[in-house]
Amino acid sequence: MLPLIYGTVITLVLIAPTLITAIDYEDNDLAKVCRPLDRQLDLLFILDGSGSVSGSTFATQMAMLNKIVDLIEIGPKNTQIAVMQYSSYTRVEFNFSANPNKESLRASLQKIRHISGTTKTGKALDKALHVFCHDSNFGTRLNQDDVAQVAVVVTDGHSHDDPIPAAMRLRQAGVEILTLGIGAHINMGELVEITGDQNLAFQNLTSQASLDQFVHQFKKIAVGEHCDFSRGLFGAEINCHSDSVEIIVSTVNPFYGHLYVPGYFHVPECAATAQNSSSREIRFSIDLTSCNIQKQIKQNLMGTLFETNVLLKFHPSYNTKADKVFKVQCFYPEKVPKLPRKYMDNPVATSNKNELKMPCSYKMVSNTKPNDKCILEDVRVGDQIIHSWECDKGISDMMIFSDSFDTYQSMLVHTCVIIDLNSGVNRTVIDSFGCALDSSVMDSPEYVEPLSAFAVGKAVKFPDGSMIKMQCHLRFCDRLLSE
């Protein structure tokens, strides 16, 4: 008989490792559209005139300078060039405004002679700061936004003073520095520290490859770019609708965060996110009556202003320093010189005067200007106005009249209703007997002639409405028949 063997069954489950790719949510920004832009430059060449750079080596600097002149347009509206030469002291060969064209500039370059001496690069950079920033006689255009200040320093990197503090001061003033190495023993460490960027430090001016790299980099500086946000002036497109406001934002990379009204992130209608994980666009629509949107009546502008802030949060869970805030404003004027499109189909709101000449007319004139007979186009709430109705006594053969008016015919203005064109709400202000129901809106009509009447009133409006319609009825009667 075989022995019973008791044991434990062990099941091995092999789990394949999961590759987790971390997303840098802050590595994102508002999308922009950029175009090339020819930049104007104030270009200062700082040439090494020390004893170690003489003869053919100094001539190499001048050849490089002439090569740059060939690349750019020279003039007061283009690039201006100034030249300094330094050794133990610094000499300004000519300033920015001295040569308004290439011919004059080339003639000035031919006059430059080597000065010799020790190498004081730091002293030369301080002089450059003075030329760029502290003396307008040198012709710099420092305060013009479309002009860039650039200094090209030629050196072997063996300065007898410390050039780094002076270089930092120059860069802090907004001057971009490029360095060109020259000579047999170049200290590249000093050249990089002067520029603050190894991509702007070039190893050996006598090498054609190095010179070509410098020219390529210089072209990138000379041709800048102008960028605008792809959405709106400040990065968000704001669309004001009749009852809501829409905010649209585009980003450089896929957007994982939220666009929301601060303080209302957890209210569903007050926050939005992108439609999918690959989307670079987020659309957010807010009802004007929600999310505590502020409403202000602007009496001086005759309208209503709705405003709020919305926050663009790049991280799906947290606020970070990359977040953006947009101020959203929508203004709705009360003064409407032209009827909104939704009212254009209203047969009362629009008419063609040439279709049929009506026998009676209604107009509204100012009560504060008795000599002003012009029909009012728009009024302010509370303005005193006169409602006027008048029928033409000489009109005959009309559908509603069998004969011409005679001296015994009269009219009655009755059943006047004011209607809010936004909501359709209406109120009767003159009853069927021609009597006023609310004297704060309109008095009872007075009849100065049998076919002419007027009523004094005040301009009113319905809450949140800007346009009303007045609708009245006229009844004609014959006094001889006691009508």
C-alpha distance (Angstrom), angle and dihedral (degrees) to the residues before:
residue distance angle dihedral
M1 . . .
L2 3.71 . .
P3 3.80 116.7 .
L4 3.77 119.1 -112.3
I5 3.75 113.2 -114.1
Y6 3.76 118.0 -155.0
G7 3.79 118.6 -163.4
T8 3.78 145.3 148.1
V9 3.73 121.8 -98.0
I10 3.79 111.1 -136.7
T11 3.76 118.8 -161.6
L12 3.76 116.9 -159.3
V13 3.77 116.2 -152.1
L14 3.77 114.9 -166.1
I15 3.79 113.2 -153.3
A16 3.74 116.4 -162.3
P17 3.78 112.8 -130.5
T18 3.79 114.7 -104.1
L19 3.76 117.3 -133.5
I20 3.78 108.7 -135.5
T21 3.76 115.5 -161.8
A22 3.77 112.6 -160.4
I23 3.79 115.9 -139.3
D24 3.76 118.3 -142.7
Y25 3.80 97.9 -143.1
E26 3.79 92.2 -175.9
D27 3.80 90.9 57.7
N28 3.77 89.6 88.7
D29 3.77 138.2 87.9
L30 3.78 143.7 173.2
A31 3.79 112.5 -66.3
K32 3.80 117.8 -106.3
V33 3.77 136.8 -170.0
C34 3.82 113.9 -138.9
R35 3.78 133.5 -169.9
P36 3.82 132.0 -171.7
L37 3.76 115.6 -94.1
D38 3.78 128.1 -167.8
R39 3.78 103.5 -129.7
Q40 3.74 126.0 -146.2
L41 3.80 110.9 -131.1
D42 3.76 137.0 -158.3
L43 3.81 93.9 -153.6
L44 3.80 118.7 -168.9
F45 3.80 119.2 -170.5
I46 3.82 113.2 -157.5
L47 3.81 105.2 -163.5
D48 3.80 124.7 -161.0
G49 3.81 106.6 -121.3
S50 3.82 97.3 169.4
G51 3.79 123.6 129.8
S52 3.81 92.9 -101.6
V53 3.82 89.8 60.9
S54 3.77 108.5 57.3
G55 3.79 141.7 119.7
S56 3.79 113.5 14.9
T57 3.83 92.1 0.4
F58 3.81 91.6 59.0
A59 3.81 88.9 45.0
T60 3.83 88.2 56.2
Q61 3.82 89.0 60.2
M62 3.79 91.0 52.5
A63 3.82 91.6 48.3
M64 3.80 89.8 52.6
L65 3.79 90.3 49.9
N66 3.80 92.0 51.8
K67 3.82 89.6 49.5
I68 3.81 90.2 56.1
V69 3.80 90.9 49.2
D70 3.82 88.3 57.3
L71 3.82 90.6 57.0
I72 3.79 101.2 54.5
E73 3.77 142.7 50.8
I74 3.80 113.0 -109.9
G75 3.79 123.1 -148.8
P76 3.80 146.1 92.7
K77 3.83 90.0 -81.8
N78 3.81 93.6 43.2
T79 3.81 130.7 31.0
Q80 3.79 121.9 -21.8
I81 3.81 121.0 -160.7
A82 3.78 129.0 -154.9
V83 3.83 125.8 179.6
M84 3.81 131.5 -150.7
Q85 3.81 127.4 -178.4
Y86 3.79 121.0 -157.6
S87 3.77 139.9 -171.1
S88 3.81 121.1 133.3
Y89 3.80 85.5 -22.4
T90 3.81 133.2 24.0
R91 3.78 126.3 -119.7
V92 3.81 125.8 -168.2
E93 3.80 105.0 -138.8
F94 3.83 93.1 -169.6
N95 3.82 136.8 -24.4
F96 3.82 131.7 -118.4
S97 3.79 97.8 -92.4
A98 3.81 96.7 43.5
N99 3.81 96.4 91.0
P100 3.83 116.9 41.6
N101 3.84 94.5 180.0
K102 3.82 142.2 25.8
E103 3.79 95.2 -100.8
S104 3.79 92.4 56.5
L105 3.81 91.1 43.5
R106 3.82 93.8 52.3
A107 3.79 90.5 49.3
S108 3.83 90.3 52.8
L109 3.82 92.0 48.6
Q110 3.81 91.2 55.0
K111 3.81 90.3 58.7
I112 3.84 95.1 58.7
R113 3.83 114.0 111.0
H114 3.80 129.7 -171.1
I115 3.85 112.4 -99.8
S116 3.88 102.2 -168.7
G117 3.83 127.0 -156.4
T118 3.82 137.0 112.0
T119 3.82 124.2 -37.6
K120 3.84 115.3 -97.4
T121 3.82 102.4 166.7
G122 3.82 94.5 159.4
K123 3.79 91.1 55.2
A124 3.81 89.8 49.7
L125 3.82 92.1 51.5
D126 3.81 91.4 52.1
K127 3.80 88.2 51.5
A128 3.82 88.3 51.0
L129 3.82 89.8 54.4
H130 3.81 88.8 53.4
V131 3.81 91.2 49.5
F132 3.81 93.5 49.3
C133 3.78 101.2 39.3
H134 3.78 116.1 13.8
D135 3.78 109.4 42.8
S136 3.80 121.6 51.7
N137 3.80 90.1 -168.8
F138 3.81 88.5 79.4
G139 3.83 90.0 66.2
T140 3.80 100.3 -122.5
R141 3.83 119.2 161.0
L142 3.80 96.4 -146.9
N143 3.82 97.6 148.8
Q144 3.81 96.1 50.9
D145 3.81 111.9 101.3
D146 3.80 94.2 -150.8
V147 3.82 94.4 54.3
A148 3.82 122.3 82.6
Q149 3.80 123.4 -155.5
V150 3.82 114.2 -138.1
A151 3.81 130.6 176.2
V152 3.82 122.4 -164.4
V153 3.81 111.3 -160.1
V154 3.82 118.9 -163.4
T155 3.82 111.3 -160.7
D156 3.80 144.5 139.1
G157 3.82 89.9 -131.9
H158 3.82 95.3 -115.0
S159 3.78 102.2 110.2
H160 3.81 119.1 172.4
D161 3.81 88.9 -142.3
D162 3.82 131.3 42.5
P163 3.82 108.4 -88.9
I164 3.82 97.4 179.9
P165 3.86 100.2 83.0
A166 3.81 90.7 47.0
A167 3.83 90.7 47.7
M168 3.81 90.8 51.6
R169 3.80 91.0 51.3
L170 3.79 90.1 50.6
R171 3.82 93.2 49.7
Q172 3.80 91.6 46.4
A173 3.81 87.9 56.4
G174 3.81 88.3 60.7
V175 3.80 99.0 -99.1
E176 3.81 116.2 138.4
I177 3.82 112.1 -141.3
L178 3.80 128.0 -152.4
T179 3.80 121.5 -175.8
L180 3.80 128.8 -153.3
G181 3.79 120.1 -162.6
I182 3.79 117.5 -136.9
G183 3.79 133.9 177.5
A184 3.79 136.5 37.4
H185 3.82 99.1 -69.1
I186 3.81 111.2 39.1
N187 3.82 121.1 -176.2
M188 3.82 99.8 -145.7
G189 3.80 92.1 -178.2
E190 3.80 90.9 67.3
L191 3.81 91.9 45.8
V192 3.82 91.9 53.5
E193 3.82 92.6 46.8
I194 3.81 90.9 52.0
T195 3.82 92.2 54.5
G196 3.80 97.5 36.4
D197 3.83 87.2 -141.1
Q198 3.80 125.7 74.3
N199 3.82 89.7 -149.5
L200 3.81 88.7 65.7
A201 3.83 95.6 51.2
F202 3.83 116.9 85.6
Q203 3.76 122.4 -162.6
N204 3.77 111.5 -141.8
L205 3.77 128.3 8.4
T206 3.82 91.0 -163.9
S207 3.84 90.3 61.5
Q208 3.80 112.9 87.2
A209 3.82 91.1 -148.5
S210 3.81 91.5 53.8
L211 3.78 91.4 46.1
D212 3.81 90.3 50.8
Q213 3.81 90.4 51.3
F214 3.79 90.0 51.0
V215 3.82 92.1 49.9
H216 3.83 90.0 49.4
Q217 3.81 91.9 51.4
F218 3.77 91.1 45.4
K219 3.81 90.3 54.5
K220 3.80 89.4 55.0
I221 3.79 89.7 54.0
A222 3.80 94.1 45.0
V223 3.81 91.9 50.9
G224 3.78 107.0 53.3
E225 3.78 129.3 170.2
H226 3.78 137.8 -119.4
C227 3.80 117.2 -141.5
D228 3.80 131.3 -165.8
F229 3.78 128.0 -176.5
S230 3.79 110.9 -97.1
R231 3.81 88.9 -135.7
G232 3.79 120.0 47.2
L233 3.77 130.7 -39.1
F234 3.82 95.1 -66.7
G235 3.81 100.7 28.8
A236 3.80 102.0 -80.1
E237 3.80 129.0 84.6
I238 3.81 111.0 -138.3
N239 3.82 118.8 -160.1
C240 3.81 117.5 -174.1
H241 3.82 113.6 -153.3
S242 3.80 129.7 -177.3
D243 3.82 94.7 -93.5
S244 3.81 104.9 8.2
V245 3.78 145.4 32.3
E246 3.82 124.3 -129.2
I247 3.81 124.0 -152.7
I248 3.82 119.4 -165.3
V249 3.82 122.6 -172.0
S250 3.82 129.4 -179.1
T251 3.82 123.3 -160.3
V252 3.80 135.3 -161.6
N253 3.82 95.1 -123.2
P254 3.83 132.1 26.5
F255 3.80 110.7 -63.6
Y256 3.81 120.4 -128.9
G257 3.79 101.3 166.7
H258 3.78 137.1 74.9
L259 3.78 141.9 -93.0
Y260 3.79 109.3 -147.3
V261 3.79 148.2 150.3
P262 3.85 108.2 -99.2
G263 3.79 110.7 -109.6
Y264 3.82 92.8 22.5
F265 3.81 102.7 67.0
H266 3.82 92.5 124.6
V267 3.81 93.7 49.9
P268 3.83 104.7 94.5
E269 3.81 96.8 -142.7
C270 3.82 91.1 49.5
A271 3.83 98.1 58.3
A272 3.79 136.1 51.4
T273 3.78 139.4 -179.8
A274 3.79 136.2 -166.5
Q275 3.80 117.6 -70.7
N276 3.82 93.6 -119.9
S277 3.80 140.9 1.4
S278 3.79 94.2 -97.0
S279 3.79 96.2 48.9
R280 3.79 120.4 117.0
E281 3.80 93.4 -171.4
I282 3.79 132.0 73.1
R283 3.81 125.6 -169.3
F284 3.78 122.3 -164.3
S285 3.81 124.6 -176.0
I286 3.82 119.6 -170.0
D287 3.79 125.9 -169.9
L288 3.81 109.5 -125.9
T289 3.81 90.4 -128.4
S290 3.83 96.0 52.5
C291 3.82 140.1 68.9
N292 3.83 91.4 36.3
I293 3.81 93.0 -76.0
Q294 3.79 106.3 -176.7
K295 3.80 117.5 -119.1
Q296 3.80 122.4 -160.2
I297 3.79 128.5 -177.9
K298 3.82 106.8 -139.1
Q299 3.80 105.8 -156.6
N300 3.80 94.3 179.8
L301 3.82 91.6 51.5
M302 3.81 94.6 38.3
G303 3.77 96.7 -128.8
T304 3.79 149.0 73.4
L305 3.81 126.1 -88.0
F306 3.81 121.9 -154.3
E307 3.79 116.2 -168.8
T308 3.78 141.6 168.0
N309 3.81 141.4 148.0
V310 3.79 124.6 -109.6
L311 3.80 124.5 -163.8
L312 3.79 125.3 -146.1
K313 3.82 108.0 -147.9
F314 3.81 113.8 -168.5
H315 3.81 98.2 -170.0
P316 3.83 114.0 72.7
S317 3.81 92.8 -135.0
Y318 3.79 110.8 19.6
N319 3.76 143.0 42.7
T320 3.82 113.4 -115.5
K321 3.79 137.7 179.3
A322 3.81 89.5 -95.6
D323 3.82 92.2 67.9
K324 3.81 119.5 116.1
V325 3.80 130.6 -147.3
F326 3.81 122.9 -151.1
K327 3.79 126.5 -165.9
V328 3.80 109.3 -139.2
Q329 3.81 119.9 -159.1
C330 3.80 131.0 172.4
F331 3.79 121.3 -177.1
Y332 3.79 121.5 -163.1
P333 3.81 112.4 -167.0
E334 3.78 120.5 -146.4
K335 3.77 92.2 -153.5
V336 3.79 106.0 82.5
P337 3.81 111.8 -178.8
K338 3.81 89.7 -176.8
L339 3.77 127.7 36.2
P340 3.83 115.4 -103.7
R341 3.78 113.8 -107.8
K342 3.81 93.4 -109.9
Y343 3.80 89.7 62.6
M344 3.79 96.2 47.7
D345 3.83 92.0 88.6
N346 3.81 91.6 55.4
P347 3.84 106.4 109.7
V348 3.80 91.1 -151.9
A349 3.79 95.0 48.2
T350 3.80 94.1 54.0
S351 3.75 132.8 34.3
N352 3.76 142.3 166.2
K353 3.78 108.7 -126.4
N354 3.79 92.0 -161.5
E355 3.81 94.3 60.0
L356 3.81 97.3 71.2
K357 3.76 132.7 -6.4
M358 3.79 105.7 -133.5
P359 3.84 118.0 -143.8
C360 3.80 93.0 -135.4
S361 3.78 133.3 46.7
Y362 3.79 138.7 -163.7
K363 3.77 125.8 -154.8
M364 3.78 138.8 166.8
V365 3.81 120.9 -140.9
S366 3.79 135.5 177.2
N367 3.80 117.9 -87.3
T368 3.81 91.7 -162.6
K369 3.82 92.9 59.7
P370 3.81 106.3 49.1
N371 3.81 92.8 -180.0
D372 3.79 93.4 51.0
K373 3.80 107.6 96.6
C374 3.79 94.7 171.9
I375 3.78 118.8 121.2
L376 3.80 110.9 -111.4
E377 3.80 115.4 -114.9
D378 3.79 94.7 -168.3
V379 3.79 137.7 -6.9
R380 3.78 139.4 -165.0
V381 3.77 123.4 -114.4
G382 3.80 109.0 -87.4
D383 3.81 96.4 23.2
Q384 3.81 113.0 140.3
I385 3.79 111.2 -117.7
I386 3.80 139.7 174.5
H387 3.80 121.0 -134.6
S388 3.79 110.8 -151.0
W389 3.82 131.1 -168.6
E390 3.79 122.5 -174.9
C391 3.80 135.4 169.9
D392 3.78 125.8 -156.4
K393 3.79 111.5 -112.8
G394 3.79 93.9 -159.5
I395 3.77 99.9 55.4
S396 3.79 116.5 109.2
D397 3.77 138.4 165.4
M398 3.81 91.5 44.5
M399 3.74 122.5 144.7
I400 3.78 94.4 -111.1
F401 3.80 96.7 42.6
S402 3.78 125.0 56.7
D403 3.80 94.3 -167.0
S404 3.78 139.9 10.4
F405 3.79 118.9 -69.4
D406 3.76 113.8 -92.5
T407 3.79 131.9 -161.4
Y408 3.81 92.2 -92.3
Q409 3.78 96.6 57.0
S410 3.82 118.8 98.7
M411 3.79 137.8 170.2
L412 3.81 136.6 -136.9
V413 3.81 123.4 -147.9
H414 3.81 107.5 -146.3
T415 3.81 145.2 153.3
C416 3.81 97.9 31.3
V417 3.79 114.6 -178.8
I418 3.81 130.3 -174.9
I419 3.81 114.4 -150.0
D420 3.83 129.6 -162.2
L421 3.81 105.2 -131.8
N422 3.82 91.0 -156.8
S423 3.81 100.2 53.6
G424 3.80 103.7 13.0
V425 3.81 91.6 -123.7
N426 3.81 111.7 149.5
R427 3.80 137.0 -168.6
T428 3.81 128.9 -165.0
V429 3.80 112.3 -130.1
I430 3.85 100.5 169.8
D431 3.82 117.2 40.4
S432 3.80 129.6 -141.1
F433 3.81 90.8 -87.6
G434 3.82 92.7 55.4
C435 3.81 95.6 -105.9
A436 3.81 125.7 134.8
L437 3.80 116.4 -109.9
D438 3.82 96.6 -170.2
S439 3.80 117.3 26.8
S440 3.82 90.7 -169.7
V441 3.80 86.4 70.4
M442 3.80 104.0 31.3
D443 3.81 138.2 -11.0
S444 3.79 122.4 -132.8
P445 3.82 111.4 -78.6
E446 3.80 117.8 -96.9
Y447 3.80 121.4 -147.8
V448 3.81 114.7 -140.8
E449 3.80 90.8 170.9
P450 3.81 132.3 13.3
L451 3.80 92.2 -100.2
S452 3.81 100.1 29.9
A453 3.81 128.3 74.4
F454 3.77 138.9 166.2
A455 3.80 137.7 -172.2
V456 3.79 128.8 -161.7
G457 3.79 115.5 -133.6
K458 3.78 147.8 145.8
A459 3.79 130.2 -108.8
V460 3.80 112.7 -104.2
K461 3.79 136.7 170.8
F462 3.77 138.4 -166.0
P463 3.85 119.9 -106.6
D464 3.83 111.3 -78.9
G465 3.79 89.4 -0.2
S466 3.78 127.2 117.8
M467 3.81 103.7 -177.9
I468 3.81 131.6 50.0
K469 3.79 133.0 -179.3
M470 3.81 123.2 -139.9
Q471 3.79 115.4 -149.4
C472 3.83 122.2 -177.1
H473 3.80 135.6 169.8
L474 3.81 127.0 -136.6
R475 3.79 124.1 -152.6
F476 3.81 121.1 -167.2
C477 3.77 123.1 -149.5
D478 3.80 142.1 174.3
R479 3.78 115.0 -123.4
L480 3.80 92.7 -157.9
L481 3.77 87.6 63.3
S482 3.84 91.0 48.0
E483 3.79 91.2 -116.3
